[in-house]
Amino acid sequence: MTLTGLYVPLITPFDGTGAVATDALTALAVDALDAGAAGLVALGTTGEPAALSDEEQSVVLDVVAEVCRVRGARLFVGANSVAALRALGDRPEVTAALSLVPPFLRPGAAGVLAHFADLARASPVPLVVYHVPYRTGQQLHADDFRRLAEVPGVVGVKYATGGIDADTINLLADVPPGFAVLGGEDPLLSPLLALGAHGAIAASAQVAAAEFVRLVSHWHAGDVACARSLGHRLAGLSAALFAGPNPTVIKAVLHARGRIPTPAVRLPLLAADQDATRRALRRLDTLVSKPT
């Protein structure tokens, strides 16, 4: 299984009472797949899973899994422990788990490799490693990913390093067969795709899924001129959407567009700054007003 295309990590919308807005969540999932996304991510960090109760997490997963089942779409689920992974065995809709490199401890590359080997042995579904070193504190290099790719059950990486350097180029110049590199740094998706990334996991795509689908398609088809132009505009949109902690600005924009009932987030997140929201809305308006 080589994972390609666009995967949209869904927010968790809340209604006026503070409960999970299941109808809005269903609509977001359907809209993303209608726009051409290859799949969805439930309970990723964009979905604020740490702020959800066990019951709310189950509700979110029920909703998104049902949409993916009906549509025949792939589903990733955020799961970082053996217990969370084993629970996915009762979810036939789940394609893979999105599992974070252990944060804070900085166990070293050997420790990360041992950690994912242990998770993979216990997991009923394949694993996509979530690498975001400026949040976890743990750096990994191209050869580390090649070793991870040798672990049975590890099928890819969400690559969100905050930049593109010689190590990025090294990895994408020689990606192991069957191992997918999925761009996870939204403003850098276009150059990562240009270098050979298989696809993207992009929170920004919730507000403009069709355009992100086209970006992936343009690069995979070798349509450089269209991909470059669209990529620059989507990078500007993504930067605006990440001007505040994710997903605060995304939620504010979705609410302003009438797609979710409230822009509410849960502590420790605070509501998006109004100026940041206006800037993101202007970027979105400019994007959709021009042909792609």
Secondary structure, 3 states (H helix, E strand, C coil): CCCCEEEEECCCCECCCCCECHHHHHHHHHHHHHCCCCEEEECCHHHCHHHCCHHHHHHHHHHHHHHHHHHCCEEEEECCCHHHHHHHHHCCCCCEEEEECCCCCCCHHHHHHHHHHHHHHHCCCCEEEEECHHHHCCCCCHHHHHHHHCCCCEEEEEECCCCCCHHHHHHHHCCCCCCEEEECCHHHHHHHHHHCCCEEECHHHHCCHHHHHHHHHHHHHCCHHHHHHHHHHHHHHHHHHCCCCCCHHHHHHHHHCCCCCCCCCCCCCCCCCHHHHHHHHHHHHHHHHCCC
